[in-house]
Amino acid sequence: MHEPGTIFNGCTNLKKITVSSGNAYYTDIDGILFDKAVTKLHKCPEAKPLTEYTIPNSVTSINDYAFYRCVSLAKVVVPNSVTSIGSSAFGGCSSLVNINIPNSVTSIGTYAFFYCI
């Protein structure tokens, strides 16, 4: 089974993910995909015109490929609730210039910031 974030990789025109309110496993906030409890950030669509993003305080993990190829993203605010950042989570975010990783983060996956030039 694939992680929800990876199944959307390569959808370069996708701007928004909408989840039915009756879905027992997933939810969306402003077009970004989370688990139902909003503890795992699964996927920000690659074409979402987002320059700054503040991750909700309930999130504990930023999953693999969560922001992969979000090329307009320049700044991310990571709350102290986050303990892990997945592999390639910010890979290809070529505009990213500002991210503060709090002390609460104990795990960062491989290539988490690959091609953040």
C-alpha positions as semicolon CSV with decimal commas, in nm:
position;residue;x (nm);y (nm);z (nm)
1;M;0,000;0,000;0,000
2;H;0,130;0,345;-0,092
3;E;0,141;0,642;0,142
4;P;-0,125;0,893;0,034
5;G;0,134;1,162;-0,039
6;T;0,328;0,949;-0,287
7;I;0,026;0,860;-0,499
8;F;-0,006;1,226;-0,599
9;N;0,360;1,268;-0,702
10;G;0,395;1,395;-1,055
11;C;0,051;1,559;-1,055
12;T;0,211;1,888;-1,153
13;N;-0,119;2,066;-1,224
14;L;-0,295;1,958;-0,904
15;K;-0,380;2,265;-0,693
16;K;-0,620;2,123;-0,435
17;I;-0,711;1,793;-0,270
18;T;-1,067;1,767;-0,141
19;V;-1,181;1,488;0,090
20;S;-1,544;1,405;0,158
21;S;-1,647;1,501;0,512
22;G;-1,765;1,144;0,565
23;N;-1,424;0,993;0,499
24;A;-1,313;0,800;0,809
25;Y;-0,938;0,814;0,733
26;Y;-0,848;1,143;0,568
27;T;-0,934;1,512;0,575
28;D;-0,821;1,823;0,397
29;I;-0,751;2,171;0,523
30;D;-0,737;2,437;0,252
31;G;-0,672;2,170;-0,010
32;I;-0,387;1,998;0,176
33;L;-0,425;1,629;0,266
34;F;-0,400;1,510;0,630
35;D;-0,500;1,202;0,823
36;K;-0,839;1,233;0,993
37;A;-0,686;1,337;1,330
38;V;-0,465;1,601;1,158
39;T;-0,151;1,449;1,309
40;K;0,008;1,348;0,978
41;L;0,054;1,591;0,691
42;H;0,034;1,372;0,382
43;K;0,043;1,600;0,077
44;C;0,041;1,958;-0,033
45;P;-0,048;1,964;-0,405
46;E;0,247;2,050;-0,626
47;A;0,068;2,332;-0,813
48;K;-0,088;2,495;-0,505
49;P;0,013;2,862;-0,531
50;L;0,157;2,876;-0,182
51;T;0,455;3,091;-0,084
52;E;0,425;3,057;0,296
53;Y;0,269;2,784;0,505
54;T;0,224;2,731;0,879
55;I;0,177;2,367;0,969
56;P;-0,109;2,311;1,218
57;N;-0,005;2,259;1,582
58;S;-0,168;1,913;1,593
59;V;0,070;1,770;1,331
60;T;0,338;1,534;1,464
61;S;0,477;1,406;1,133
62;I;0,541;1,551;0,791
63;N;0,523;1,244;0,571
64;D;0,744;1,139;0,280
65;Y;0,701;1,369;-0,022
66;A;0,455;1,593;0,167
67;F;0,570;1,915;-0,005
68;Y;0,761;1,750;-0,290
69;R;0,802;1,988;-0,585
70;C;0,601;2,273;-0,432
71;V;0,817;2,513;-0,628
72;S;0,653;2,837;-0,510
73;L;0,692;2,755;-0,139
74;A;0,947;2,992;0,017
75;K;0,876;2,973;0,392
76;V;0,746;2,698;0,622
77;V;0,668;2,732;0,992
78;V;0,707;2,397;1,167
79;P;0,542;2,377;1,513
80;N;0,700;2,216;1,819
81;S;0,452;1,928;1,790
82;V;0,638;1,786;1,488
83;T;0,877;1,501;1,570
84;S;0,957;1,365;1,224
85;I;1,011;1,490;0,870
86;G;0,988;1,223;0,603
87;S;1,209;1,138;0,309
88;S;1,195;1,393;0,027
89;A;0,936;1,587;0,230
90;F;1,059;1,917;0,085
91;G;1,249;1,775;-0,213
92;G;1,237;1,998;-0,518
93;C;1,109;2,302;-0,327
94;S;1,340;2,523;-0,530
95;S;1,210;2,851;-0,380
96;L;1,242;2,742;-0,016
97;V;1,459;2,991;0,172
98;N;1,323;2,978;0,527
99;I;1,237;2,682;0,748
100;N;1,302;2,654;1,120
101;I;1,329;2,297;1,245
102;P;1,230;2,289;1,615
103;N;1,410;2,084;1,883
104;S;1,113;1,845;1,889
105;V;1,218;1,697;1,552
106;T;1,413;1,377;1,621
107;S;1,400;1,220;1,275
108;I;1,464;1,361;0,927
109;G;1,438;1,126;0,629
110;T;1,684;1,093;0,345
111;Y;1,674;1,362;0,078
112;A;1,428;1,565;0,289
113;F;1,560;1,887;0,133
114;F;1,693;1,749;-0,197
115;Y;1,708;2,015;-0,470
116;C;1,625;2,302;-0,237
117;I;1,865;2,524;-0,424
